[in-house]
Amino acid sequence: MKIAKSRPYLRLFTEYDEGQPYLLNLTRNTLNEYEFLNESYQRILSLPKISADKNRAMYHAMSILKHVATFKYIEGIENEALKQSFEQSLKTCLSDTIDNDLQSEGVLDVKDDEKVVLTVQNLGKQSLYMTLLYLSSS
């Protein structure tokens, strides 16, 4: 499949392939809906069910698989050279447009057209380079 070729960390298998449990499974339930299951074959409630009768249902399911695989891949990247001195060389602040601190909120719910300000302050003497990743919902 084209989607798997464009993502070297995404491998697709059928139910007939043997091996280790997979991080994400796609199945069709008795109501003719595609459901996403975790490695224990429990439904992932945060992912939608997709009616198999819907036009382009498999395309939609594959888009979700691609998104989750990309997120999991990026989530697993760690900077092994990270030192405590680096962590102390910057300060981050997440706030709203009137400078209310949002860091203690836990999960941040940002509505459409709502603005959030991310401030990174370099406390060190060397330049810092950052990468901001945008993971859309599809």
N, C-alpha and C positions, 0 to 999 in steps of 0.2 A: 504494500500500500504506500502511496505517495507520502502520507503523513508520517509514517515510521521512517522513511528514507531521509526526511528532512530533520529528524530528531534522533541522533545516534543513541541517546539514552532511553528511547521509547521502543520497546519490543512488543509486538503483538503476537498472541498465541490463541489457538482455538481450544475448546474444551478437551480435545483429543490429544493435545500435547502434554507430555509428562514432565515433571520436574518440581521445582520448589514452588511454594505458594506465591502468588503474585500480589503486589501492592494494591492493585485496583482490578476489579473484575466487572465485566458487563454481562448482564443476563437479561432474559425476557421472562417476565412473571406471567401468572395465569390470566391477568387482565390485558395481556398483549402490550405491556409497557416495558421499555428498557430501564433497568435499575443498575446503579453502581454499587458494588459490594467491596468491602475491604478484604484484607488477606485472610480473615476469619469467616468470610462469606456472610458478613452482617451488612445490612443496607447502610449506606452512608447518607444520613439524613440531610446533610448540608448540600447534597447534589440532587438535582431534580430528576423525577421520573419523566421519561419521554415516550409518548404514545408511538408504538411501532407503526400505526396507521397514518401518522403525520407525514406530510410531504418532507423529504430530506431528513427523516428521523435519524438514520445512521450517520449522516454527515454531522448533524448536531451532536450526537453522542461522541463521535470521533473528535470533534472540536473540544468537547469537555475533557476527554482523555488527554488530548494534547496539552491543554491548559494545566491540568493537574500534574502531568508528567514534568512539564517545564517548571512548575512551582516546586515540586519535590526535588528536582535536580538542583535548582538554585538554592533551596533550603539546605541541601547537603554540602554545599561548598563552604569550606572553612579556611580561614587564613592561618595556616600552621605556624607562620612566623610572627603571629601577633604577640606583642610583648606588652607587659603592664605599662611601660613608659608610653606606648602609643595610646593606650586607653586613657591615660592621664593627659595626653597632649591635645585633647579636644573636648568640647562641651556641646551637647545637643539640647535643643529646646523645641518642643512642639506646642504651638499656641494657636488661638483663634485670631481673627483680624483685629480684635481690640486688646490683644496681648494677655488674655487669660491662659494660664498654664493648663495644658491638656495631658501632661505626662502621667498624672496619677489616675487617669480615667480607665486604664486597662485597655479594652477593645474600644476603638474609636469609630463611631458611626458618623460618616460624612455623607450628607445628603447631596443631591445634584445641585450644582452651582454654588455650593458652600465652600468657603476657602479655609485652608489650614496652612499655617506657616511653620516650616521646618528651618530652624536656625542652627548652623554648625559654626562654632567659634573655635578657631585654631589657637590653642594656648602655647604651642611650641614655637620653635624658631625655624622649622623647615616647612616647605609647602606640603599641603595635603591634597591628594587627588581622590575624588569620590566618584562612585557610580551609583546612579539612581535607577532602579529597575521598575518599569511600569508593567504590571501583570493585570491586564484587563480581565473581565469576567468571562470572556469567550475567546 
